[in-house]
């Protein structure tokens, strides 16, 4: 027991870092954040081959700065009230995006709870989309 206490005391910063990162992973699992992660390249294939619908949950300012062409904008703070409008897309794959892929993960969880089965989170969000050199529009 003394050795464990000595180790923790000598390596307090690393122990805290490990506990925090583990807690963050556990939080994402419990909250249902993430959905099925999809790379930007895989997302384009799903859009082109299966007619996937893209839903962007970014803020209005982020949307105006650039988004995936033909994406539908539903800001996350208005997502719940727009869920009924998405019912017509229940049989299609849905790709949810935001700027980093974090907020879209929460929206994926909500969609899954509503019975949507083909829900995908754009891994890395618009940042990854831009980094992959894929088209962005401001229209």
SULBEL-V898445 format. One record per residue. N is the residue number from 0. RES is the residue in three letters. NEAR is the number of other C-alpha atoms within 10 Angstrom. Layout:
# SULBEL-V898445
<<N | RES | NEAR> <N | RES | NEAR>>
This chain:
# SULBEL-V898445
<<0 | UNK | 6> <1 | UNK | 7> <2 | UNK | 8> <3 | UNK | 9> <4 | UNK | 10> <5 | UNK | 11> <6 | UNK | 12> <7 | UNK | 14> <8 | UNK | 11> <9 | UNK | 11> <10 | UNK | 11> <11 | UNK | 12> <12 | UNK | 11> <13 | UNK | 11> <14 | UNK | 13> <15 | UNK | 12> <16 | UNK | 11> <17 | UNK | 12> <18 | UNK | 11> <19 | UNK | 12> <20 | UNK | 11> <21 | UNK | 11> <22 | UNK | 12> <23 | UNK | 12> <24 | UNK | 11> <25 | UNK | 12> <26 | UNK | 12> <27 | UNK | 14> <28 | UNK | 12> <29 | UNK | 9> <30 | UNK | 11> <31 | UNK | 17> <32 | UNK | 21> <33 | UNK | 24> <34 | UNK | 24> <35 | UNK | 15> <36 | UNK | 18> <37 | UNK | 20> <38 | UNK | 18> <39 | UNK | 23> <40 | UNK | 14> <41 | UNK | 12> <42 | UNK | 22> <43 | UNK | 17> <44 | UNK | 13> <45 | UNK | 17> <46 | UNK | 16> <47 | UNK | 10> <48 | UNK | 9> <49 | UNK | 11> <50 | UNK | 13> <51 | UNK | 22> <52 | UNK | 19> <53 | UNK | 22> <54 | UNK | 22> <55 | UNK | 27> <56 | UNK | 27> <57 | UNK | 25> <58 | UNK | 15> <59 | UNK | 11> <60 | UNK | 8> <61 | UNK | 16> <62 | UNK | 23> <63 | UNK | 12> <64 | UNK | 11> <65 | UNK | 16> <66 | UNK | 25> <67 | UNK | 21> <68 | UNK | 13> <69 | UNK | 12> <70 | UNK | 18> <71 | UNK | 16> <72 | UNK | 19> <73 | UNK | 19> <74 | UNK | 21> <75 | UNK | 17> <76 | UNK | 10> <77 | UNK | 10> <78 | UNK | 15> <79 | UNK | 13> <80 | UNK | 9> <81 | UNK | 12> <82 | UNK | 13> <83 | UNK | 10> <84 | UNK | 8> <85 | UNK | 13> <86 | UNK | 14> <87 | UNK | 8> <88 | UNK | 13> <89 | UNK | 15> <90 | UNK | 11> <91 | UNK | 16> <92 | UNK | 19> <93 | UNK | 25> <94 | UNK | 26> <95 | UNK | 32> <96 | UNK | 31> <97 | UNK | 28> <98 | UNK | 23> <99 | UNK | 17> <100 | UNK | 23> <101 | UNK | 18> <102 | UNK | 21> <103 | UNK | 30> <104 | UNK | 29> <105 | UNK | 20> <106 | UNK | 27> <107 | UNK | 25> <108 | UNK | 19> <109 | UNK | 18> <110 | UNK | 24> <111 | UNK | 15> <112 | UNK | 11> <113 | UNK | 13> <114 | UNK | 11> <115 | UNK | 19> <116 | UNK | 14> <117 | UNK | 18> <118 | UNK | 26> <119 | UNK | 26> <120 | UNK | 31> <121 | UNK | 31> <122 | UNK | 26> <123 | UNK | 21> <124 | UNK | 25> <125 | UNK | 25> <126 | UNK | 14> <127 | UNK | 18> <128 | UNK | 24> <129 | UNK | 16> <130 | UNK | 10> <131 | UNK | 12> <132 | UNK | 9> <133 | UNK | 14> <134 | UNK | 11> <135 | UNK | 15> <136 | UNK | 13> <137 | UNK | 11> <138 | UNK | 11>>
